[in-house]
Amino acid sequence: MENNMVIKILGIGCHRCKTLEKITQKAISDLGIDAEILKVEDIVEIMNYGVTYAPGLVINEKLVLSGRLPSITEVKEFLINNQEK
């Protein structure tokens, strides 16, 4: 599976945000996706995505999750379902 995906982890650097980043990195590795992970810690930019509870996960500028930690299976589904075609 090949892709040039841009993934953003939204959060101010808390434990949950760091955990989401690790889960996302593992899912990308497992799927063999070519993706760039960016950490967004600016509160105004985070709020611009409509996120009021961290962490948030944005794939190709689409908010797919906020306010909770997903399972690795969920993250893989988000990645597969949000690939640019």
C-alpha positions as CSV (number, residue, x, y, z in Angstrom):
1,M,0.0,0.0,0.0
2,E,1.6,3.3,-1.0
3,N,0.4,6.8,-0.2
4,N,1.6,10.3,0.5
5,M,-0.6,10.9,3.5
6,V,-0.3,13.9,5.9
7,I,-1.4,13.0,9.5
8,K,-1.7,15.5,12.3
9,I,-1.7,14.7,16.0
10,L,-3.6,17.5,17.7
11,G,-2.7,18.1,21.4
12,I,-0.6,20.0,23.8
13,G,1.8,17.2,24.4
14,C,0.0,15.3,27.1
15,H,0.4,11.6,27.7
16,R,-2.7,10.7,25.6
17,C,-1.4,12.8,22.7
18,K,2.0,11.0,22.8
19,T,0.2,7.6,23.0
20,L,-1.9,8.5,20.0
21,E,1.3,9.4,18.1
22,K,2.8,6.0,19.0
23,I,-0.3,4.1,18.0
24,T,-0.5,6.0,14.7
25,Q,3.2,5.3,13.9
26,K,2.7,1.6,14.5
27,A,-0.4,1.5,12.3
28,I,1.5,3.3,9.5
29,S,4.3,0.9,9.8
30,D,2.1,-2.2,9.9
31,L,0.2,-1.0,6.7
32,G,3.3,0.2,4.9
33,I,1.9,3.6,4.2
34,D,4.1,6.5,3.2
35,A,2.9,9.2,5.6
36,E,4.2,12.3,7.3
37,I,3.2,12.8,10.9
38,L,3.0,16.4,12.2
39,K,2.4,17.3,15.8
40,V,0.1,20.4,16.3
41,E,0.4,21.9,19.7
42,D,-0.9,25.4,19.0
43,I,-4.2,25.7,20.8
44,V,-5.7,28.1,18.3
45,E,-4.8,25.7,15.4
46,I,-6.2,22.8,17.3
47,M,-9.5,24.7,18.0
48,N,-9.7,25.5,14.2
49,Y,-10.3,21.8,13.6
50,G,-13.2,21.9,16.1
51,V,-11.3,19.9,18.7
52,T,-12.2,20.8,22.3
53,Y,-10.8,17.6,24.0
54,A,-7.4,16.2,23.1
55,P,-6.1,14.3,21.4
56,G,-7.3,14.8,17.9
57,L,-6.3,12.9,14.7
58,V,-6.4,14.6,11.3
59,I,-5.7,12.6,8.1
60,N,-5.3,14.6,4.9
61,E,-7.0,17.6,6.6
62,K,-10.0,15.6,7.7
63,L,-10.6,15.3,11.4
64,V,-11.3,11.6,12.1
65,L,-11.1,11.4,15.9
66,S,-11.0,13.6,18.9
67,G,-11.3,13.4,22.7
68,R,-10.3,9.7,23.1
69,L,-7.6,7.2,22.4
70,P,-8.5,4.7,19.6
71,S,-7.3,1.2,19.2
72,I,-4.6,0.4,16.7
73,T,-7.3,-1.4,14.6
74,E,-9.4,1.8,14.5
75,V,-6.4,3.9,13.4
76,K,-5.7,1.4,10.6
77,E,-9.3,1.7,9.5
78,F,-9.0,5.5,9.6
79,L,-5.8,5.3,7.5
80,I,-7.3,2.9,4.9
81,N,-10.6,4.8,4.6
82,N,-9.0,8.2,4.2
83,Q,-6.4,7.6,1.5
84,E,-6.5,10.0,-1.3
85,K,-7.4,8.3,-4.5
